[in-house]
Amino acid sequence: MDTLKIHAFLSAVKHKSLSKAAEEIDYTPSALSHMADALENELGVQLLKRTPLGVELTSAGKILYDKFVAVVDAEKALLHSAAELTKSQDTELKIGTYWSIAQQLLPEIIKDFKKEYPQIKFSVHVGNDLRGWLQEGIADVIFTDKGGENECEWVEIMPDPFVAVVPSRLFTGRKSIKREELYDYPYIQARDSFLSGYFEETRFQEIIPVNAVDNASVISMVQEGMGVSVLPSLIFRQTYKGVRAVPLKPEISRTLGFSYKKSRFPSQNLMKFIAYLKAQMRLNSF
């Protein structure tokens, strides 16, 4: 999800006017209206209603408003952290990864590494499709659940089982959930979900696709009782009110690892980081 659309939406809510919001972000009113429509289409819910006095939040918009504010705040925090890490380009290491890994795994890795090498700076680039990032120089190392590309080294770190994500009122007291038990509910499908092959999609009450870089929108929709989902357990290293993460039976799992480009003359900073990661693997510290 393009966060510019969220900024446009929040500006429209603040001014209660699409035209005033367009002025604030330096867009034409028609372009801003298109962004608002595109955001609604991505989520599948109407967020704004047009009135003679301007625009107002719909009931769905009121429910999701705080979530949008949280996304913008998280973006600001992420950009601020990235800016701090990239002040010195000479010693910068570029990391590419998914949102869940950037949020739950990388902070501790980088913090511990910098205790020994405080002079080495990092920049973190988050995306859903990391193919080509090493070859194109977008990242020096990528953390992902897929094997390495040609001419790249791939090192497995840890398994990451997927869990059923359900509203707190469902499946209380259960230590696991059979996959077929989820068919009784709408399925909230995360972007690039690997659902196909593990579930029969036609057996769900409905499929609600969510086209977003992170999983915050999926979790928010489960919190509101709109359905259930399946997400990596890594995401639930932190707790979320109103939802439960329950292991699936039989288990579905992905393998997390890192990949870096082979080179005759590798960056010394990169090699220090790779050596650190491999040492942590031997200590089983992930």
C-alpha positions as CSV (number, residue, x, y, z in Angstrom):
1,M,0.0,0.0,0.0
2,D,1.4,3.4,-1.0
3,T,1.6,5.5,2.2
4,L,1.0,8.6,0.1
5,K,-2.6,7.5,-0.3
6,I,-2.8,7.3,3.5
7,H,-1.4,10.8,3.9
8,A,-3.9,12.0,1.4
9,F,-6.8,10.3,3.2
10,L,-5.7,11.7,6.6
11,S,-5.4,15.2,5.1
12,A,-8.9,15.0,3.7
13,V,-10.3,13.9,7.1
14,K,-8.4,16.8,8.8
15,H,-9.7,19.4,6.4
16,K,-13.0,17.7,5.7
17,S,-12.3,18.7,2.1
18,L,-10.6,17.0,-0.8
19,S,-9.6,20.3,-2.4
20,K,-8.0,21.6,0.7
21,A,-6.2,18.3,1.2
22,A,-5.0,18.5,-2.4
23,E,-3.5,21.9,-1.7
24,E,-1.7,20.7,1.4
25,I,0.1,17.8,-0.4
26,D,0.5,19.8,-3.6
27,Y,-1.8,17.6,-5.8
28,T,-4.7,18.4,-8.0
29,P,-8.2,17.7,-6.5
30,S,-8.9,15.0,-9.2
31,A,-5.6,13.3,-8.4
32,L,-6.3,13.3,-4.7
33,S,-9.8,11.9,-5.3
34,H,-8.3,9.1,-7.4
35,M,-5.9,8.2,-4.6
36,A,-8.8,8.1,-2.1
37,D,-10.7,5.8,-4.4
38,A,-7.7,3.6,-5.0
39,L,-7.2,3.3,-1.2
40,E,-10.8,2.2,-0.8
41,N,-10.5,-0.3,-3.6
42,E,-7.3,-1.8,-2.1
43,L,-9.1,-2.4,1.3
44,G,-12.5,-3.2,-0.2
45,V,-14.3,-0.8,2.1
46,Q,-15.6,2.8,1.7
47,L,-13.7,5.2,4.0
48,L,-15.1,8.6,3.0
49,K,-18.5,9.8,2.1
50,R,-19.1,13.0,0.1
51,T,-21.6,15.5,1.5
52,P,-22.6,19.1,0.5
53,L,-20.4,20.3,3.4
54,G,-17.3,18.3,2.3
55,V,-16.2,14.7,3.2
56,E,-16.8,12.7,6.3
57,L,-15.7,9.3,7.6
58,T,-17.9,6.3,7.0
59,S,-18.4,3.9,9.8
60,A,-15.6,1.7,8.4
61,G,-13.4,4.8,8.1
62,K,-13.9,5.6,11.8
63,I,-12.9,2.0,12.7
64,L,-9.7,2.1,10.6
65,Y,-8.7,5.7,11.1
66,D,-6.5,5.1,14.1
67,K,-4.8,2.2,12.2
68,F,-3.9,4.6,9.4
69,V,-2.5,7.1,11.9
70,A,-0.4,4.2,13.3
71,V,0.9,3.3,9.9
72,V,2.0,6.9,9.2
73,D,3.7,7.1,12.7
74,A,5.5,3.8,12.0
75,E,6.6,5.1,8.7
76,K,8.0,8.2,10.3
77,A,9.8,6.2,13.0
78,L,11.2,3.8,10.4
79,L,12.5,6.6,8.1
80,H,14.0,8.4,11.1
81,S,15.8,5.3,12.2
82,A,17.0,4.6,8.6
83,A,18.2,8.2,8.4
84,E,20.2,7.8,11.6
85,L,21.8,4.6,10.3
86,T,22.8,6.1,7.0
87,K,24.5,9.3,8.0
88,S,27.9,7.9,6.9
89,Q,27.7,6.4,3.4
90,D,31.3,5.2,3.6
91,T,30.5,2.6,6.2
92,E,26.9,1.8,5.3
93,L,25.4,-1.7,4.8
94,K,22.1,-1.9,3.0
95,I,19.7,-4.5,4.2
96,G,16.6,-5.6,2.3
97,T,13.8,-7.6,3.9
98,Y,10.1,-8.1,4.6
99,W,8.2,-5.9,7.0
100,S,7.8,-8.7,9.6
101,I,11.5,-9.4,9.7
102,A,12.4,-5.7,9.8
103,Q,10.0,-5.2,12.7
104,Q,10.6,-8.3,14.8
105,L,14.1,-9.7,14.0
106,L,16.4,-7.0,12.6
107,P,16.4,-4.5,15.5
108,E,17.9,-7.0,17.9
109,I,20.4,-8.3,15.3
110,I,21.6,-4.8,14.4
111,K,21.7,-3.6,18.0
112,D,23.9,-6.5,19.1
113,F,26.2,-6.2,16.0
114,K,26.8,-2.5,16.6
115,K,28.0,-3.2,20.1
116,E,31.1,-4.6,18.5
117,Y,31.1,-2.4,15.4
118,P,29.5,0.9,16.3
119,Q,31.1,2.7,13.3
120,I,29.2,0.6,10.8
121,K,25.9,2.1,9.7
122,F,22.9,0.4,8.2
123,S,20.0,1.3,5.9
124,V,16.9,-0.9,5.9
125,H,14.8,-1.3,2.7
126,V,11.4,-3.1,3.1
127,G,9.5,-4.8,0.3
128,N,7.4,-7.8,-0.6
129,D,9.4,-8.9,-3.7
130,L,13.2,-8.8,-3.1
131,R,14.1,-10.5,-6.4
132,G,17.0,-8.7,-8.1
133,W,17.9,-6.5,-5.1
134,L,21.3,-7.9,-4.6
135,Q,22.2,-7.8,-8.3
136,E,20.9,-4.3,-8.7
137,G,22.7,-3.0,-5.6
138,I,19.6,-2.1,-3.7
139,A,20.8,-4.3,-0.9
140,D,24.1,-5.8,0.3
141,V,22.3,-8.6,2.1
142,I,18.6,-9.7,2.1
143,F,16.7,-11.5,4.8
144,T,13.9,-13.5,3.3
145,D,12.1,-16.9,3.2
146,K,13.3,-17.8,-0.3
147,G,16.6,-19.2,-1.5
148,G,19.4,-17.1,-3.0
149,E,19.6,-15.9,-6.6
150,N,22.3,-17.0,-9.1
151,E,25.8,-16.0,-7.9
152,C,24.5,-15.4,-4.4
153,E,25.1,-17.3,-1.2
154,W,22.0,-18.4,0.7
155,V,22.2,-19.3,4.5
156,E,19.3,-20.7,6.5
157,I,18.6,-19.1,9.9
158,M,15.5,-20.5,11.5
159,P,12.1,-22.1,10.8
160,D,9.1,-19.8,11.1
161,P,5.8,-21.7,11.4
162,F,2.6,-20.0,10.2
163,V,-0.2,-19.6,12.7
164,A,-4.0,-19.1,12.5
165,V,-4.8,-15.5,13.4
166,V,-8.3,-15.3,14.9
167,P,-10.4,-12.9,17.1
168,S,-9.8,-13.5,20.8
169,R,-13.4,-14.8,21.3
170,L,-12.8,-17.7,18.9
171,F,-11.2,-21.1,19.6
172,T,-10.6,-20.1,23.3
173,G,-8.5,-22.6,25.2
174,R,-7.3,-24.3,22.1
175,K,-3.6,-25.1,21.7
176,S,-3.9,-25.8,17.9
177,I,-6.4,-25.4,15.1
178,K,-7.0,-27.8,12.2
179,R,-6.7,-26.0,8.9
180,E,-10.2,-27.0,7.8
181,E,-11.7,-25.3,10.9
182,L,-10.9,-21.9,9.3
183,Y,-13.2,-22.6,6.3
184,D,-16.2,-21.5,8.5
185,Y,-15.0,-17.9,8.4
186,P,-14.1,-15.2,5.9
187,Y,-10.4,-15.4,5.1
188,I,-8.4,-12.1,5.2
189,Q,-5.6,-12.7,2.7
190,A,-2.3,-10.9,3.1
191,R,-0.5,-9.6,0.0
192,D,1.5,-12.3,-1.7
193,S,0.0,-14.9,0.5
194,F,1.0,-18.5,-0.1
195,L,-2.5,-19.8,0.7
196,S,-2.8,-21.6,-2.6
197,G,-1.7,-25.2,-2.2
198,Y,-2.4,-25.4,1.5
199,F,-6.1,-24.5,1.6
200,E,-9.1,-24.9,-0.8
201,E,-9.9,-21.2,-1.3
202,T,-13.4,-21.9,-2.5
203,R,-14.3,-23.5,0.9
204,F,-13.9,-20.2,2.8
205,Q,-17.1,-18.0,3.3
206,E,-15.2,-15.4,1.3
207,I,-11.7,-14.2,0.5
208,I,-10.9,-10.6,1.6
209,P,-7.6,-9.6,-0.1
210,V,-5.5,-6.9,1.5
211,N,-2.8,-5.3,-0.7
212,A,-0.4,-3.9,1.9
213,V,3.4,-4.0,2.5
214,D,3.0,-4.9,6.2
215,N,0.4,-7.0,8.0
216,A,-1.1,-4.3,10.2
217,S,-4.2,-4.0,8.1
218,V,-4.8,-7.8,8.2
219,I,-4.4,-7.9,12.0
220,S,-6.7,-4.8,12.3
221,M,-9.4,-6.5,10.3
222,V,-9.2,-9.7,12.4
223,Q,-9.3,-7.5,15.5
224,E,-12.6,-6.1,14.3
225,G,-14.0,-9.6,13.8
226,M,-14.1,-9.4,10.0
227,G,-12.6,-12.8,9.6
228,V,-9.5,-15.0,10.2
229,S,-6.1,-15.1,8.6
230,V,-2.8,-17.1,8.5
231,L,0.4,-15.2,9.2
232,P,4.0,-16.1,10.2
233,S,4.5,-16.6,13.9
234,L,7.5,-14.2,13.8
235,I,5.0,-11.3,13.7
236,F,3.6,-12.4,17.0
237,R,6.8,-11.9,19.0
238,Q,4.8,-8.9,20.1
239,T,1.2,-9.1,21.3
240,Y,-1.9,-7.6,19.7
241,K,-5.1,-6.9,21.6
242,G,-8.2,-8.6,20.4
243,V,-6.5,-11.4,18.4
244,R,-5.0,-14.8,19.1
245,A,-2.2,-16.6,17.2
246,V,-2.9,-20.3,17.3
247,P,-0.6,-23.1,15.8
248,L,-2.0,-24.9,12.8
249,K,-2.3,-28.6,12.5
250,P,-0.8,-30.0,10.3
251,E,2.0,-27.4,10.5
252,I,2.8,-25.0,7.7
253,S,6.2,-23.4,8.0
254,R,8.7,-21.2,6.1
255,T,12.5,-21.1,6.5
256,L,14.0,-17.7,7.1
257,G,17.6,-17.0,6.0
258,F,19.8,-14.4,4.5
259,S,21.5,-14.1,1.1
260,Y,24.4,-12.0,-0.2
261,K,26.2,-11.6,-3.5
262,K,29.4,-13.6,-4.0
263,S,32.3,-11.3,-4.9
264,R,36.1,-11.7,-5.4
265,F,36.5,-8.4,-3.4
266,P,33.7,-8.3,-0.9
267,S,33.1,-5.4,1.4
268,Q,34.9,-5.9,4.7
269,N,31.9,-4.5,6.6
270,L,29.6,-7.0,4.9
271,M,32.0,-9.9,5.7
272,K,32.0,-8.8,9.4
273,F,28.2,-8.8,9.4
274,I,28.0,-12.2,7.7
275,A,30.5,-13.6,10.2
276,Y,28.4,-12.2,13.0
277,L,25.2,-13.8,11.6
278,K,26.9,-17.2,11.3
279,A,28.3,-17.0,14.8
280,Q,24.8,-16.2,16.1
281,M,23.5,-19.3,14.2
282,R,26.0,-21.5,16.0
283,L,24.9,-20.0,19.3
284,N,21.2,-20.5,18.2
285,S,20.6,-16.9,19.2
286,F,17.9,-16.0,16.6
